[in-house]
Amino acid sequence: MRLNKFHLLAVGATAALAACTPAEQNPQDAFFDAILAHCGNAYEGRVTSGDPETDQTWMNNRIVIEVRECTDTRIRIPLHVGDNHSRTWIISKTATGLELKHDHRLADGSDDPMTMYGGSTISPGTPYEQAFPVDEFSKQLFTELDATVSLTNTWYMSFPDENTFRYRLSRENREFHVDVDLSNPVEAPQAPWGWEDHYQY
């Protein structure tokens, strides 16, 4: 089996972790670095679990993610669904682990009312999967915007195999997965809405 860049990095990170004492092991750093290895690349994805009615737009349009901007502590991944360029995942290192935020913009680049929701890790996870239970800011936002069905959301990001990156939303009576093919980089779409105004470091 031919190993791709992620697999080699993850295997190396796992080997390094095995040589460390338990106090030094940090699967979150290994996971973050595995995503970082794809910086500058775009990949096509598809819905592999969802509701035909609720997720119709996602299922009927081309999905592309782009690992567009990266630093040692933050990665920005625009998510394009057809002609909708409103979404960006932001994965950040914090003092307690990793944080996932969903930055949503309107077509004019301004903030969508439903933006910057997400969660932070509460367990070390593994080099291949991290879970982000909904945080208090998001619960308040969902309550204010009458989206209380999302109050128990947990988001997952994972590498189920060497050629796949998975984004997963899970709660009672709701499972939504997008699987991204890492084996075949594609041309990146246009910049996300509001990128020049809102995404400078």
N, C-alpha and C positions, 0 to 999 in steps of 0.2 A: 504494500500500500504506500503510495506516495504521500509524504507528509507535507502539509502546507505550512505557511509561516506561523499561523496561530498554534498548530499542533506542536511544532518544534519548540516554540516559546513556552507553551504550557507544560510540555514534558520537562523542559529544562527547569522551569520554575518549580515543578513538583519534586524533581530530584534535589533541587537546592533546599526545598522545605524539609525533605526527609533527612537531610544532613544537619538540620538545625535542632536546637532544643525546642520543646513545645512553646516556651515563652517567645521565641523568635519567629515562629511560623505565622505567616500572614497571607492567607488565601485571597484576601481582598486585593492586596497589591498584585498578586499573580493574575487575578481576573482583570483588573484595571489595565495591566500591561498587555494582556492578550488582546483587548480592544484597541489599545494604543498602537499595536503593531499594524493595524489596518488604516491608520491615519492617512488621509489623502485619497482613499479609495471609495468607490460607490458600488453598491450591490443591489440586485433585484430580490424582492421577497414576495411571498404569497400567504394568504390566510390559510392555515391548516386546521384551525378549530374556531368555530364561530357560529353565529346565528344567521341563517340566510336572510332574514328580514332586517334585523338590527345592523348587521355588518355588510349589507348589500353593496354600499359604496366601495368598501374596501375590497370586496370580492370581485367587483366588476371593473376595477381600475388597476393600472400598473402601479406597483409599490416599489419605491427605491429609497434606500437609506444611503447617507453619505457621512463618513467619519471626517468631518470637514475641518474642525479646529481642535487642536490638542495642546495641552501643557502637562506638566508633571502632576497637576492636581485636578484638572478638569478636561472633559472631553465633550464636545458639542456634536450631536449627530442629527442633522436635518432628516425628516421623514416626509417623503413626497408621496401623495396618493392621487394619482391622475394629475389634474391641474391644480390641486390643492397643495400649496406650499407653506402652510400655516404652522407646521409642527416641527419642534426640535426637542430631542432628548438631551438633557444635560446630566452627565454623570460626574460627580465631584467627590474628592477625598475630603473627609471631615476629621475632626479630632476623635470621633467615636467610630468611624467606619466609612461607608460609602452612602451617597445620597443620589437619588434619581428625581429629577424634576421634568415636567412637561411644559415647555414654553410654547404658548400658542399666540399667533399674531393674526390680525385681520389683514385683508388684502392691501390696505394702505400702510401697513407696517406697524400700526398701533396695537396695543395690548388687546387681546381677546378678553372678555370678562372672566372666562374660565381659563386661567393661565397659572403657571408655576405651581401646580399641584404635583404631588408625588409622595415620596416617603424615604426613610433611611433604614439601613440595615440594623437589625437588633441581634444578629448572630454572625459568626465569622463566615458562614457559608463555605464554599469550596472554590478552587481555582476555576471551576467550570460553571458555577451557578451562584447567583446572589438574589436574595429576596428583599423587597422594599415595601413593608407594610405602610399603609396610609398614615401620614403624620397629622398633627393637630391643626396646623395651618390649613391643610387640605380639607379636613373634616369641617372646619368653620366655613371655608369657601363653598363646599358642596351644600352645606345647610343653607347658606345665604342665597345660593343660586338654584335652590329646589332640586338638587341632585342627590338626595339623601340615599338613594340606592347605592351610591358609591362609597358610603361611609365605612364599609368593611373591605375595601379594595386591598389587594396585595399585588404588586407588580413583580415580575421575575425577569431577569435577563440571564441567558445561559448559552452554553455551547454544547448541545446534545451530541454532536459528533464533530469531527475535524473540519467539516465543510459547511456547518450550519450555525448561525447565530439566531437565537429565538427570543422574541419579546412576548411575554405572557401577562395577561390580566386575569385575575381569579377572584371570585367571591361566590357566595351562595347562588346557585342557579345561573352562573355566568362563567364561561371559559372562552377566552379569546387568545389565539396564538398567531403570530406572524413569524414564519421561518424565512430566513435570509440565506441565500446561496453565496457562500464566501469563495467558492471555487472559480467564479467567473466575474471579475470586475466589469462594470459597465460605465458608460459615460454619465457623468453627474448631470442632473437637471439644473435648471436655473437656481440662483441663490434663493433661499427662503425669504418670504415676505418680511421686510423690515430688517434684513440682515445688516446692511451698512449702518443703520441708525442705532441698532440695539445690541449688536454682537461683537463690539470691539472690546478688547481687553484694556 
